[in-house]
Amino acid sequence: MFDKIIFHVDVNSAFLSWEAVHRITHLKGTVDLREIPSAIGGDISQRHGIILAKSLPAKKYGIHTGESIPEALQKCPGLFLAPPNYGLYEKSSRAFLNILREYSPCVEPFSIDEAYVDVSETAALYGTPEEAAQSVSRQIRETLGFTVNIGISSNKLLAKMASDFQKPDRVHTLFPGDIPHKLWPLPVSDLFFVGRASARKLLNLGIRTIGDLAHADPSLIRFHLKKHGEVLQAFANGIDLSPVTAVPPPNKGYGNSTTTPFDITRPSDASLVLLGLAETVSARLRADQVKAEVLSVSIKYSDFSCHSHQCILPEATDITIELARTAFRLFQESWNGRPVRHLGIHITRIATGAPARQLELFPSADYEKLEQMDQTVDIIRKRFGNDAVKRAVFLKTPVDHRSGGISREKRSVDYERLNLK
């Protein structure tokens, strides 16, 4: 038996499964979205019109995650579309993770719908690793109503690859001795961390399977894919030394972006959107007690071309208005006058335990008061909700005063307005 036993637990069609369970269990619906051609899709009117998750019957029509809703409807005119409900997804994810923590204290969330679990010390309580995984799967299915795939191995990489084998509601193993007949025959594009660009480069080199990559000349891979190629070749050979970490590492950067419901053609509108983004980013900085040192602004135009611009801040800061004004200055320096559909603010270098701000002979603002004001607003919003305090500049505008991330209309669904079946 191996020293480490790692599970990778992945919810099958998470968003759609959680929506289906909610409709049947809590809203007394009679149609299971998992059994008909259905999908979770964004709001075309808000320019978020893509498929976020789809059912297995929808998959048979060639519908895939990330494609536009009009494209999906061309493939399946009868496709049932349900709106996203991220508030529901967050609740379901917490319930999912709580069950995993009953089997081990060492659970590392990898995304909202998947996690690694180190059961090295606890799996024997349930029999074999496969029996332990079946117990996890059964409890999730019976308690929460949805299914998961579980991959079992001695490291995280192989466990994740195993969980991607046949779906849904399956338990698969992929230990080092299984690599030649289970992993190496797979297309190289199936390997974790191989994106489209890397797959194209590998195919151009005649590397078509994971086994081809595992046995390729390391100097050739390093020449064409640099450091990333070394990681991929290690993965192809089943090598992954990263531990399961229950405590997430500190953030190395912060950011937020938003696709606006209308094209931005005026600087004043861009200023409002950037201020809304600064509200959310700065609040996260203050919550983690860190400050921004480098700020960048990203712009996506209506033709989907992109541009970004960054600067080093004179002083490390977490003050909302200071970040917003710097972001707007960067926008003005970058904007070419064309319509803008997407804006983002990103902090690419942070300071922990930043020293006190250097005193100025003629300060442009009372920074101490601004910091106190932001902290007070954070407390009020935490207690009474994000809309308890709003800057007057956002009144009577279509711009959300806390822009970016999961948009307001996706956080909940008014089911009374839907014709549930």
Helices and strands as residue ranges (DSSP letters): E 6-11, H 14-25, G 33-35, E 38-41, G 44-46, E 51-54, H 56-59, H 69-75, E 80-82, H 86-101, E 107-111, E 114-118, G 123-126, H 129-144, E 148-153, H 156-163, E 171-173, G 176-178, I 179-183, G 188-190, H 196-204, H 210-215, H 218-236, E 254-264, H 267-287, E 290-301, E 306-317, H 320-334, E 340-352, H 367-384, G 386-388, G 392-394, G 408-410, G 415-417
